[in-house]
Amino acid sequence: MATRIAPSADVSEEATIGEGSSIWHLAQVRENAVLGAGCVVGRGAYIGEGVTMGAHCKVQNYALVYEPAVLADGVFIGPAVTLTNDHFPRAVNPDGSVKSASDWEPVGVTVEEGASIGARAVCVAPVRVGAWATVAAGAVVTRDVPAHALVAGVPARRVGWVGRAGQPLERVDPADLPGGVPSRDTVLWRCPATQTLYEESDNTIREVSH
């Protein structure tokens, strides 16, 4: 599949764009950014200098992905999402002089495989969003998000779990499973889309076979 770059997009010659990727109208991709194969960058989106994106990522319209963000394979960034990069943002130094690149140290947001960030959410660096997690629309993420967690609110808090299909998991009574499970104290969840079972332990979940 051919790479497509809209005529109005601003893509640096120093950026690396993976095969089959699409960069749409008015998007900007800065120097040394690396996009994997099959990525989509929507209208008006911004990909900062040195940002790294894996394969098959989608960055929707007007999202702002500031350096040094790292997106793993299959990450979804919704419309108007912002991934920040500054602990203590200021336009000027205490003496009133304009800040330069040497006056601050950028910090990044890391989004692991398959995770999704909903529309207009803000991830305040430095935070890590775990694999296959979902950040609800409008949330403000100020601390790390566990894998498969569903977080919402300001600040974002975990309100459930999600599977690889993105749908909220449903609690399962171990007694309802054929053959049962070793302990009634086991907390189990099931994906309504794929029927995959997950076991909850120590503020995270893992896929289990049964």
ABEGO torsion letter per residue (X at the ends): XBBBBBAABBBBAABBBBBGBBBBBGBBBBBGBBBBBGBBBBBGBBBBBGBBBBBGBBBBBGBBBBOBBBBBBGBBBBBGBBBBABABBBABBAAGBBBBAAABBBBBBBBBBGBBBBBGBBBBOBBBBBBGBBBBBGBBBABBBBBGBBBBEOBBBBAEBBBAAGBBBBBBBAAABBGEBABAABBBBBBAAAGBBBBBBGGBBBBBBX
